[in-house]
Amino acid sequence: PPGRLEMPAVKGDGMRGLAVFISDIRNCKSKEAELKRINKELANIRSKFKGDKTLDGYQKKKYVCKLLFIFLLGNDIDFGHMEAVNLLSSNKYTEKQIGYLFISVLVEHNSELMKLIIQSIKNDLVSRNPVHVNLALQCIANIGSREMAEAFAADLPKLLISGDTIDFVKQSTALCMLKLFRTMPESINSTEYASRIVHLLNDSHMGVVTSACSLIEALSKKSPEEFKGCVSLSISRLSRIVTATYTDLQDYTYYFVPAPWLCVKLLRLLQNYPPPEDPSNKSRLLECLEGILNRAADAPKSKKVQHSNAKNAVLFEAISLIIHMDSEPNLLVRACNQLGTFLSHRETNLRYLALESMCLLATSEFSHDAVKKHQDTIINALKTERDVSVRQRAVDLLYAMCDRTNAAEIVAEMLTYLETADYSIREEMVLKVAILAEKYATDYTWYVDVILKLIRIAGDYVSEEVWYRVIQIVVNREDVQGYAAKTCFEALQKPACHENMVKVGGYILGEFGNLIAGDARSSPLIQFHMLHGKYHLCSLSTRCLLLTAYVKFCNLFPEIKQNIQEVLNTDHNLRNPDAELQQRAVEYLAMSRIASADVLATVLEEMPPFAEKESSLLAKLKKSKPQQEEENGEKEKKTRPSAVMATEGGSPAANTSSSLVDVDSTTTQKESSLSDVFQPSPATAAAAGWIIEFSEISSAGDHDIVNTTDYLKFVTKNNGILYEDDIIQIGCKLETRSNLARLGMFYGNKTGGAFTDFKPTTLAGGSLGVQLQVQAKPLDTVVGAGAQVQQLINIVCVQEFTKQLVMQLTFSYHDRNSVVQSFDKHLFLPIFINKFFEGTEMASEQFFSRWKALSQPAQEAQKIFPAKSAMEKENIRTKLSGLGSKLLDDVDPNPENYVCAGIVHTQHQQIGALVRLEPNIQAKMYRLTIRSSKGTVSKQLVDLLSTQF
């Protein structure tokens, strides 16, 4: 097409020496022979680079190319970098190209050569030769580091919108900006150039439009208001493509589909904005969407798979836009019918995508009924589909399309499928069946039947939330209690009975067994013997529940009290090593013997109805693996594997994430778990294998702290990466309660060799050693290659403190040349006074009464400061909650203000503190005021919190 610039032709540049070397490598008969040939070549290249000062560009290029080939064979290259950088200054295309290729692949982001490289790239960006400019842009994008973003992000927009820039350079510039934006979003300041970037959608060169569309799609998510002009231009461009004939876009027609990639990008860009309000834009967009649906229904112009792939890609993106708009009933129904034709298609990917899109259509009021027409086809897919991922999408669609009219049929089909379902989706299916049964139950006997059948079919996958919920509903509804007791009794009579069924049956019979006791087949003694027949096969928690059911029987059925007392009195229960079970047996036995019938009836009366609240099953479903939900149709993000702190003597969990140190733990400890850690005195702690390791230092300023730039991010968060370089990654996870803290440190070895003499030391200077008590668990002095070790540090806040706790980390390691190096760095630990802040609930009157009481100048600290980030409500609330205080809603008379209350816990005293944050959105300023019973705490909390906004 016009504007395309061909790369310069290379004549007589075959690099014969490289070809011979590659041929030699291929002819090697063994790994040893290959290694010998490589070492010989490396020695030759090294001697040429060191000894021959007259090497011309061709020879440098040839040797650098050989080094690149050796690296791609899997060998380390530790020289030749400077020669590659020198090639960048060549005016020959091939030499410059090889230099950039070597740098993109082999040069580390933190290399000392990076300044030279950046300067060479800058020289090429202002070159008059567009081919050199393009090579520089490709190198920036290939490296794509923060350093590149900081060096070039300001210059690239000017290059992109310049009238002198030719088309293929504009393409590369747009894609380069996109890569830097993804690496460092804040580096691209698009405000000044937004309108001119948007107008690239009108460019005559389709390649420029396609690249610009990708860039605008990303930028508009961050700054939708600045790029809203792209809506009308996107519709205009889309309209021209959809109505184009084959000859109009001949160079950009792919297997009879005009510009499919650009179409998809434009449709995706329009999904970043609401439906256009301008009538002409809206009508043109609707015409485009109708045109795409019409073409999809036309007979294919080619039998080749590329034609159908391109056509369907545009169709599915158009349907996504129709669903996003959710305002055109006719289009939604047409989209549903079009997708329905794919449900029986022989192509697996099409069936999958059709089911996925129909899940979203099922949530729209306009297309829900149209989706229901395909119910039989979807159920058939559930039964006959070979691919488990397609079956899972069928389950999702049945769940999304379910309502009161078809709930019984869908639940029955899902229960039938559950018996043979793939194990990976059973837990999710159980949750969905339980939710649907509860949501659409008109007869609660049906609901009880469904849940008990769930337990029978897939008991191992029935979570506690499911059987908790059925018990709540049975307790709250008198009309179903007798039926539930009868059904549970019948289920428990079967020889094979899941433990979850025993739990539900034990609870319900303990509460409502009297409702079926009139039948001789379910007399009190039969009920008791049937439950006790399962007792010895159950876990401790289930036995505890059964003991409670037995003592309830003492009240319901006094005639079998002696039988129950005999069971409670057995050594197996009274002297059980489990304290919980033993305590129940002892107390229940004593209660049954001592208490009168009236007292027993009072203590063991029926459970009162549970408070009505939203089911926890939906929340449980959303926390499970990524899934499309009926409310928003968006995919949840996958949670990374949790790094659980190992207990003493426990081995660290295997780390399966891409990061060596994985601190995004979603597990939470019970509150009591912190208290036991601090009970031993320092002397007994040392004797038990714990070590208190302090070194006196005058202040943290005596050392270079390596994480001074970003340690303050931990003021309002408790886990993350403290420090990282090419050698080690150090993460942390903090848990606190009252004046106690437990800090988990994670050390990840990123090198190919072991760390030796590994020693983390906590440093406390002067007064800090008195204000904080620190206990650190000792570590092995060797950390294996690629391994992660964990260390627990327990901290007691004795009194308020202002200095920062410092850790010194020392060890030895081998660099790439196998030379022993020493690592010795100091870093701040994320221990701040607010970590011992505990929130307090207060009413409005109580808050302002306390506020006025703390009115002395010494008790107040205030700071007015500019906003460093967007003043979004959700962001502000998250930061204030992360501070540790309780965010109080509807307390301040000005709804734009935020107030918090809490207590800073130390061993010596408790310090109450009140926080008031007043944002001024127009001026982009905050006023932060904190009052506390101790002025030093007010000042420190203000200083810490003001850094977060």
N, C-alpha and C positions, 0 to 999 in steps of 0.2 A: 504494500500500500504506500501512498505518498508519504514522505517524511521518514521512511525507514532508512537507516544508515547501515550499510553492510560493514561487517568487521573486515579489516584489511587482510588481503590474501597473503599467505606466507609461502614464499617460494624458496626452495632449496634449504629448508630449515628442519630437516628430519631428525637432527641430533642423533647421528649414527651411533655414537658412543653409548647413549641411553638405550637404543634399540638392542645393541649387543649385550649390554648388562642385563636387560630384562630377559633376553633369550638365554643367557647363562643361568639365570635364576630358575627359569622354567625347566631347564635341562638337568638341574640338580636331582640326584637320585635319593637323597636323604636330607633330613633336617640339618644334620651336622655339616653336610657339604654346602647347603644353602647358607648357613651361618658363617662358614669359612669364607665363602665368596663375598658375603656382605661385609665382613670385617676387613677383608682385603680392599674392598672398594672404599670403605669409610677411611681407612688409613691413607689411601691414595688421595681422596678428596681433602682430608685434613692437611696433608703435606702441600697440596696445591694451594689451599687457602692461606697457609702460613708462609710458604716459601716463595711462591711465584707472585711477585707484585705486579706483573704485567698481564694478568688475566683480563681478557676482553669481556664484553657483555655476553657474547654467545657462550663462552666457556663457563662463566659464572651461572648463566641460566641453566646450562646442561648439568652442572654439578648440583645446583639447588634442586633441579628436577629429580636427580637421582636420590638426593636426601629425602625428598617428599615421597618417592616411591618406596624407599626403605622404611620410612615411617608408616606408610600405609600397609606394609607387610607385618607390622606389629612390633617394630623395634624402636627403642627410644633414640631420639636425636638431640644431642646437647651442644651442637655447634652449627654454624652456617646461617644463624639468624641475621647477623650483621650484613653478610653478603646478599641475603634476600632483601634487606632494607635498601641496600645500595642499588638493587635492580629497579626500585621504584623511581629513581631519578633518570632512568633511561628513557629515551624518546621512542624506542622501538616497542611496538605493541606486545609482541610475544614475550620480551624480557620483562616488561612491566606486569604483564598478565601472570607470569610464573612467580614474580615477587609477591604480588597480592595474594595469589593462591597459597603460597607457603605461609605468609603471615596469618591469613584467615584460619589455617589449619593448625599451625604449630606454636604461634606466639601466645603466651599467657596474657590474660588481661592486665595483670599487675607487673608485667615485665618492665625492666628499666628502659627498653627500647621503645616503649609506647609513645613517649614524647616525640621521638624522631619520626615514628610512623605517622602520628597525627599531623606533624608538620608536612610530611610528604603528601599526605592525603589532601591537606589544605591547598598545597601548591597545585595538585591535579584538579581540584574543584574549580579553580579559577583559570584553568587551562583553556586555550581556544580550541583545542582538539576535543570534540564531544566524546570520542572513544575513551580518552583518558579520564574524563569526568565520570563516565559510566563505570569504569573499573574502580574508581575511588568510591563511588556510591555503593557498588556491590560489596566492597570490602567493609565499609561501615556497617552495612546490614548483616553481613556474615558474622562479624565479630559481635555487634549488637550489645556491647557492654554499657554500663553506666558512664564510663569514661568517654565512650564515643558519643553518648547522648549529651553529656555536658559540653563536649567540644564542638559538636556540629548542629545541635537542635536549633540554635538560633539562626544559622545560615541557610538551612535547607528550605524553609518556607519561601525565602526570597528567590532561591533558584527555581522553585516550583512555579511561581507565578510570574517570573520574568518573561517578557516578550521575546527575549533573545534566545531562550532555551529551546532547543529542538525537541521534537515529540518524544523520541525514545529516551532522552535524558529526563524529561518530565515524568515518564512512566517510572523510571528507576528511582527518581527523587520521591515520588509519592509512596512507593513501596518501602523505601528506606525510612521515610518519616514514620510509616506505620510500624516498622520493626522497633524503632527507637521509642515510639509512644507505648508500645506493649512492654518494653523493658523498663521505662521510666516515664509514666504518664505525665508527671508534673513538668517534664523537660520541654514539652511542646506547648508553647504559648500561642494558641490559635486565635485569640481575640482580634488581634490587629489584621490578620490575613483571612479571617473566616469567610467573608463575602467573596473574595477573589478565588479562594479554594473551591467554594461552592460552584462558581461559574465555570470551573473546569468540566462540569457535567455537560456544558454546551459545546465543548471542544469538538472540532471536526474529526479529530483522530480517535477512533474507537478504543485503541489501546490506552490512550491517556484517560479517557472517560472510565474505562474499567478499573484502572489503577486508582484514580481519584475517588471512585465510588467506594472502594475498599477502605481508603483512608477516612473519608467522610463518615462512613458507617461506624467506624471506631470512635472518631472524635465526637460525633453527635451524641453518643451515649454519655460522654462526660459533660458536654456543653450543648444540650439540645436547643436552647434558646438561640445561641449564636449561629447555629447551622440550620435553623428552621426554613431558610430559603431554599434548601435542597429539595423540599417536598414537591413544589411546583415544577422545578427543573427535572426531577426524577420521573414525575408523571409524564411530562412532555417527551422526555427521551424514551421512556417505556412505550408510550403510544406510538412513536415513530418505528420502534422495533417490531411491535406486535402487528402493526398494519403494513409492515414492509413486505415486499415481494422478494423472491429469490435473487433477482438481479440487483435490487437496491443495496443489499449488504453482501454481495457475492464473496468478498474476501473474509467476511466474518460469519458466514453461514456454515454450521457444522452439521453435516448429514441432514440437510434440508431444514434445520432449525436455526433461525436467525439469531446470532449473538446470544447463545443460551447462558454463558457465564455472566455476561453483563445483565441480562434479564434477572437472573437469580440474585445478583448483588443489589440491583435496584429494588426488587421486591422486599429483600431483607432490610434495606435501608428505610423503606417506608414503614416497616414494623416498629421503628424506633419512635414514631410519632402517632398521635391519635388520627382518626379519619379526617381528611381535609374538610374545612368548613366552607371554603369557597365553592359555590355551585358548579362553576365550569371545571375546576380541578377534580371535584368529586365525580362529575359525570364522565370525564375522560378516563379516570381511574376505573370506574365501573365498566366502561366499555372495554378497557384493556383486560380486566379480569374475565369478563364474559367471552372476549375473543380467545383467551388462553383456554378456557373451559370448552369452547366450541372446537378449537383445534385438537384438543385431547380426544374429543369424540369422533374426529375425522378418521378415515382409514389411513393407516401408516403409509408414508411415501417410500419407505425402505424397509426391508426385512432385517437389516443389520441391527445388532444390539446397541451400537452407538447412537443410532437414531432414536430408539425408544428411551435410552438412558437420558439423552439431552432433553427430549420432549417431557419426560416424566419429572426431571429435575425442576424445570420451570413450573410444571403443573403443581407439584407439591409445595413449592415456595409460594405460589399464588394462593393455594388453599390455606397456607399458614397466615397469609395476610388477610384473607377473608375471615378467618377465625379471630385474628387480632382485632379487626374492625368490629365484628359481632353486631352489625347494625343492618345487614341486608339479608332478610329471610330467604329471598329467592336464590341468592348466591350460595348461602349456607346449605340449603336443601340440594341444590345442584352439585355442590362439592361433595356432599354426603353420598349422593347417588353415583357420582363418578368414582369415589373411593370404593363403593360397594362392588363395582365391577372388578376391582383388583383383589377382592377377598378370595376369589377362586382362581387367581392367576397362577400359572405354573412357576413363575419366578418368586423365590422365597423372599427376597429383599422387598419386592413390591407388596407382598402380603403383610410383611412386618410394618412397612411404612404406612400402609393403609390403616391397619389396626391402630397404630400410634396416633395418626391424625384424627381418626374417628373418636379416640378417647377425648380429644379436645372438643370435637363437635358435640359430643354427648353432653357437655356441660353448658351448652348454649340453649336457651329456651326456644330459639327458633328452629334448631335442627335436632333436638332431642328425640322427637317422635320419628323423624326420618331415620335416625340411627337404629331405633327399636325395630324397624321393619326388617333389618338384617340379622335379627336375633338368632334365628335358626342356623344361618350360615356361620355365625360366630361360634355358636355352641358346637357345630360340626367341626370347626377348625380346632376347637379345644380337644375333641376326641381323636381326630385323625392326623393332626399336624405332627410331622416328624421332628422339627426343629424346636427345642425347648424355649428359645427366646421368643419365637412366634407364639407358642402356647401361653407364655407369660403375658404377652401383649393382649391375647384374647381374654385372659383372666382380668387384666386391667380394664379392658373395654366393657366386659360384663359388669364389673363393679361400678364403672362410671355411668352406664346406661340404666342401672337398676332403679326402679321406683316402686310405689305401692302396687301397681298393676301387674308387675312381672317378678316381684321379689321372690315369691315362693318357688317359681320355676327356676330362676337363676340360682338361688341358694341350693336347691336340690341338685342341679347340674354340677355346681361347684363341689358339693359334697361327694357326688359320684366320682368326679375327676380326682378329688383329693386322695382317694384310695390308691391311685396309680401315679400320682403326680411326682415330678422330679423332686428329689429331696431338697434341692437348693431353693425352691419356691414354696415349700410347704408352710413354713412359719408365717410368711406373708399372706398366703391364702387363708390360713386359719384366722388371722386378724381380720381380713376382709369379710369373711363369712360371718364372724362374730359381730362386726359393725353393721352389716346389712340386716342381720337377723334382729338386732336391737332396734335399728333405725326404722324398719318397716314392719315391725311386729304389730298386728292388730289383735292377735290372740296369743297371749304370753305362754300358753301351753306349747304352742308351736316353737316359740323362742327357746324354751327349756329343752324340748326335743332336739333342736338343732345343736345347741351347745353340748349336750350330753353325747350326741352322735359325733361331734367334733372331737371330743375327748376320747371316744372309743376308737375312731379312725386314726387320729394323729395326735395321741396324747403327749408324745415327746415334744411336740411343737406348740402345745397350748401354754402360753406364758401365764404368769401369775395374774396379769391384768385381766385376762379373759375369765378365769374362774372366780376372781374377786368380783367381777362385774355381774356374773350370773347370780352370785349369792346376794349382792346388793339389791338386785331387782326382785328376787324371790322374797327377801325379807320385807321389802317395801310394798309388795302386792299380795294382799290376803287371798285373792281369788285363785292364785296359782300355787300357794304353799302346799296344799294337800296333794295336788298333782305332782309337784316337784318331789315331795317325799316318796310318793309311790314309785315314780320313775327311777329315782336314785336307788331305791331298795331293789328294784328289779335288775338294774344295771349291776349292782354290787353282788348279786347272786351268781353272776356268770363266773366261771373259774378263772378266766383270763381277764383281769381288771387293771386298768392303768392307775398309777398312784394318784394322778390328778383327780380321777373319779372317786378314789377313796377320800381325798380331801373334801371335795364337794359333798359327797354322800355323808361323811362324818359330820360336817357342819350342819347340813340341812336336817338330817335325822336327829341330831342333838337339839335342834330348835323345834322341829315340827314332827318328830317321830310319833308323837301322841295322836296325830291326825290319822294315822293308818294302823294304830295299835289295836283297833277294834276287830280287825280281820285276823283270824287265827293263823293265817299264813304269814302275817307280819307282826306277830306278838312282840312285846318288849324283849323277852328273852331271846327270841330268834333274831331280832334286830341287833342286840348286843353281841351274840355269838358270831353273827355274820361279820360285823365290824371287827371284832377281836381276831377273827380268823385271818384278817389281812394285816394285823398289827405288826407281827414279827418280820414281815416282808418289806416294811416301809422305812423311809428315812427318819432321822430323829425329829425333824420339824413336823412331819406328818404324825408321828407317834404323840408328840405334844398336843397336836390338834385333837387326836382321838381321845386322849386322856380328858381333855375338856368336854368332849362329847359324852364320855362315860359319866363324869360328875353331873352333867346336865340330866342324864338319865336318872340319877339319884333323885332328882326333883320331879321329873316327869313320871317315873315308874318306881315308886318306893318299894314295890315287891321284889325288885331285882337288886336292891342296894347291897345285899350281902355278896352277891356274885361280883359286883363291881369292886367292893372293898377287898375281896380276895385277890383280884388282879392288881389293884393299887398297892397291896401289901407284899407283893412278891419282891424278892431280892433284886430281880432284874430291873425293877422300877425304883424301889427305895434306895438302892445302892448303885444306881446307874452312874457311870463316870461322867455323863453329860449333866452339868449343873442345872440346866433349864428343865430337863425331863425329871431329874430327881426332885427338884423343888416342887414341881407340879404334883408329882405323886404324893409327896409328904403332906403338902398343904391340902390337897383334895381329900386325902384319906382322913386327916384330922378334921376337916370341915364336915365330912359325911358322918363322923362319929360324934362330934361335940355339938354341932349346930342343931337347933330344933327345926321342925318341919317348916315353921313360919319363916325362920331366918334363912333356911335353904331356899324357900320359895322366893324370898326377896332378893337374895344374892344371885340366884341362878335363873331369874325370870327371863322371858324372851328378850332377845335383842331389840331395842327400839329401832324404828325405821332410820335408815341412813339419810343424811342430808342430801337433797337432790343436787347434783352437780354434773358438769359436762363429763362425758365418758373419757377416760384416759386412753381408750383404744386408738382414737384418731392420732393422738400425739405419738403413741407407740409406733403406729404405722409409718408416720412421717420420719421417725428416727431410724426406721429400718433402712435397708439398702435403697439407693436412688430409685424413685418411682414417680410416675405422673399422678398427681392428685386431682380429685374432681373439682377443687376450688380454683386453682390457678393454672393447672396444666403445665407448671414449670418443673424442671428436673431438679431434685435436691442435689447438693454437692456431696460427693462421697467423703466420708470421714476417713481421715488417715488413721493408721493403726496407733493405738495408744501405747505410750511408754509408761508402764506402771512401775512405781518405785519398788525395787526389790527389797524384801525384808532382810534382816541380818542373816547372812549365810545363804540367801537366795541368789540364784544366778540371774543376771540381767536377761530380760526378754529379748528374743530375737527381733532384730529391727528390720522390718520389711519395706519401709518407705524409702524414697529416694534420698532423704536426708539421713545422715549418720545419727544425728541427735533428734529424736522425735518427741516433742514436748506438748503436742496438741492433745492432751489426754482428755477424754470425755468422761472418765470415771471419777466419781466423787467418793471420798471416804466418809464413814460415819463420823459424827462429831466426836464420839468417845475415842476415836482412834488416835487423836492427838494427845489426849490427856495422859495416856499410859507412858508415852515416850519420855515425859519429863519427871516422872515420879522418883527415879533413883537419884540420890545425891551425887555430886561430882566424883566422890571417892568410890562409891559402888559402881558408878557408870564406868569408870576406868577399869575397875576390877572385872566388869562384865564384858570387856572387850571394846568399850568406847574410849575414845581418847580426846582430851581437851587440848587443842593445839593453838597457842597464842604466841605471837612475837610482838614485843613492844616497839612501836614506831611513834614518832612525834606527830606526824600527820600524813594524810594520803598524798599531800603535795610533794613528799620526798621522793616519790616514784612516778614514772610515766605510766599513767593509767590508759590502757588500750581501748577501753570502751566509753570514754568520756562523752563521745558525740551522741550516743543513743541509749545510754542506760536509763535516762529519765522516762523512756517509754514504758518502763515497768512500774511507774507510779500508779497507773490505773489498770495494769494487767499483771497476771500472776505466772504466765509461762511464755517461753519464747527462746530465741537464740541470743545469748549474752555476748558471744564473741565467735568469729569464724575467720580462718585464713586457709591457706593451702595445706596446712599441717594438721590443724585440729579444729573441731567444732564443739563449742561449749554451750549447752542449753540449761535451762532451769525450770523448775516447777515448784511453786510456793503454796503451802496450805497454812492457814492461821486460825486460831481460836483464842479469844480473850488476849492475854499477853504472851501467848505461846505461838511459835512459828516452826514449821518444818520445811526446810529448803532441800529439794532434790536437785542435785547437780548431775548433769549428764556429759561425759567426756567422750567424744568420738574421734578415733584415729583415722585420718584421711590419707595416710601415707601407705606405701607398700611394705613398710617394715614396722617392727615393734617399737613402742616407747619404753625406755628403761629409766630407772631411778625416778619414777613418776611420783611427784609429791605436791599435792595442793595444801597450802598453809593459810589459815585464817589470820589476818593481821588486825589487831585492835590497838589503837593509839591512845595512851593516857586514860582520859576519862571514859572513853568508849568501852574499855575493858571492864569498867565498873557498871556502866549503864546496860550492857548486854552480856548475858552469859551464853557461851557458844559451846556446843558439843559436836564434834565432827567424827563420823565413822571412818576408821582407817581403811585404806585401799591397798590392793596389791600394787607393787612397784613396777609391774610390767603390764602394758596394755598392748594386746596383739594387733597386727595389721588389720585395718578395716573394722576393728572391734569397737564396741561402746561399753563403757563402765558407768556405774551409777554410784553416787555417794549421798548419804543423808547428813544434813547439818541441822541440828536442833538448836533453837534460839529462844531464850527467855528475855523479854523486855523488862528490866528491873526498874528503870526510870526513863523519862524522855531523853532523847539523844538528838544531836544535830549533825554529827560527823557520819561519814559513809563507811560501812564495813568493807574491807578490802581483802581480796584473796591473791596470794602469790602462787603461781603455778610454775614448777620447774620439772624438766625431764630432758633426756637425751634421745636423739633420733638420727637416722641416716638420711642424708639428702640424695638427690638423683645420682650423684657421683660416688655414692656409698661412703661419703665422708661423714664422720660423727659430728653432729651439731648440737648445741645446747639451746634449750628453750627456757626463757625466764621472763615472764610477763606478769604484770599486776592488773587486776580488773576490779571494778566496783561490783559488789553483790547487791541484788535488788531488795535491800532491806531499808524501808523508809518508815517514819513514824506512823504514817497513815495505814500501814499494814496491820496495825494493832487497833484500828478504828472499827468499832462495832455499831451498826445502825440502831437507831431508837425511833419508835413510832411516836408521833406527837400530833395532837389536834392543833388547829390554828391558834386558839386562845392560849394554849399551853406554850406554843412556840414563841409567840410574841411577848408573852409574860416573861419567859426565860431570856429572850433577846434583850428586853429592857433591863433585866437584872444584871446582865453582863455589859453595862454601859460605860465602865471606867475605861479611860484611854488606853491603859496598859493591857486591857483584856481584848482589844480589837486590833486587827490588822486588815488593811485594805490595799487593793492594787487595781489600777485602771490600765488596761493593756489592749493592744490591737489583736484582732482575730488572725490566727495563722492559717486557718483552714475554713472550709464552708461552715456557716453557722446553722447547721441543720439540727432540728430538735432531737431526732433520734441519736445523733452523734453526741450531743451535749448530755443527754440522759445516760448514755452508755458510759461516758467518761465520769460523770458524777457517781454513778452506781459503782464503777470500778474503784473510786476513791475509798470505798468501804463504809461510807455513811448511808443513812436511809433517805432516799429521795421522797419528799413529802408532796403529794399532789393536793391541789385545791387548798393550799394554806396561804400563800402570798396573794394579796388582793389583786396584784397585777399578774394576769395569767401568763405573760411572757417571761416572768422571773422564775428562778428555780431555787428552792430552799431544801436543805438537808439537815439532819440531826444525827448525832452519834456520841459515843464515848470512846476516848482513847484509853486503852487498858495498859497499865504498867503494874509491876509487882507492888510498888509502894503506894500508888494512888490511882484513882480513876478521874480522867479529865474530860468533862463534858464540852462539846464543841458544836456550834451552830454555823451553817454555811449559807450564804446568800449570793447567788450569781445573777447579775442583771445584764442581759445582752442588749446592745443597741445595734440593730441590724442595719439601719441607715448609715450609721457612722462606722460600722464594722469594728466595734469596740466592745469590751466587756468591763464591768466593774465587779470585782470579787471582794466580798467582805466576810471575814470569819471572826467570830467571837468565841472565846473559851475561858475557862476559869484560870488558865495559865497563859500569859501573854506570849511566852516563847513558843508554845505549841501553835497559837494562832498565826504567828509570823511564819513558822516553818510550813504549816499547811497551805498558807497563801502562796509562798514561794514555790512549793511543789505543784499545786494545782494550776497555777497560772501558766506553767510550761506546757500544759496539755491541750490548750485551746488555740 
